[in-house]
Amino acid sequence: MKVENAGRWLFSNLPWIFMLLGFVFMLVGHMLSGHGFANEAGTLLPQTVARLPSAFNSIGTTILGGGIFTAVLKSFQFTGIFREELAKVMFSREYLETQNKSHIEGIWTRVSQVMFTHKFPSISQLIESSILKTYFPVDHNYSYEGIVHRYSNFDIEEVGDKVYVAYEHEMTGRIVPLEKKGEFLWTVYYAAQEDEYSYRKVIALTICRGDILVKDLQHEMQQSIHANKFMTRLTCQYGEKYEFRKVEKRRFRLDLPTNEQLIVQTSKVTDRMKVIVNFNSKLLNVYFVHKTIDTFEDLETSPGRIYRDYPGVLLPSHGFCLVLNKRN
């Protein structure tokens, strides 16, 4: 163990040892020259001795040059180590959290290019764009938490030769602002193929902070019911979360292929989601299909009831689908 430690010490200090030996040899050569060894003449031995100053100087210069060269190599090695340590700092969570979003997005873009350029050179930019826009959007200013979808009061209604399904949908959860101050637009999206006999009625839309009612938006949303989205402005309050509750009654044609699949997609990153469906199994067949990385946990499946839980994180465009069809 002592020999190994001595070897490590010798290797780490090799440049300085070489330079010291070089100076010693050069100093000895200079001292020999000063004592007149270089002027000795006569026999063979004095001639040999006369060459000693030059020999010591040459050996010293060679060793000194080797020491300087080794020191340069060690400096390059140190530069590599320094770069590694600097990279650790620059990619650490503590450092990245102090940077603005545009800088972090640039780092993510370069990392994505390194990851995908060699494996998928022809579509690397498309992959990079999809990841940034769909899975890790940088322009979002809020997320969701603990979303619960409840579907109930299903009914089949026939108008002439057309078949409609009516139901009630309640959605609750928490809105989590990503900034500590400022304002953001909370947006609710909706899409379905409708006709003159279809409808959407907003029964309730409230936003609270704890026990305090912040906004009652039922009438405001009902006024813009035919738009594909509804927006309202909320204020960030140093990390405080909003709680919302939205209840709607809906009716749309069931005998259209696009409406047989009731597709629900998250527009923001969502932490946990539950889906509860209560229906009359004598009127309807209802099937649950997940659109997530992992599957929803099946907490209950029985005639007329579906209860699913997703305990993880849902990314934008993830969600679920309820496939509806009338029983014969």
Secondary structure, DSSP 4 states (H G I P E B T S, - for coil): -HHHHHHHHHHHTHHHHHHHHHHHHHHHHHHHHHTTGGG--SSHHHHHHHTHHHHHHHHHHHHHHHHHHHHHHHHHHHHHHHHHHHHHHHTSHHHHTTS-HHHHHHHHHHHHHHHHTTTSTTTHHHHHHHIIIIIS-SS--EEEEEEEEEEEEEEEEEETTEEEEEEEEEEEEEEEESSSSSEEEEEEE------TT-EEEEEEEEEEETTEEEEE-HHHHHHTTTSSEEEEEEE--TTPPEEEEEEEEEEEESSSTTTSEEEEE-SS-EEEEEEEEE--TTTEEEEEEEESSSPPEEEEEETTEEEEEEEEEEPTT-EEEEEEEE--
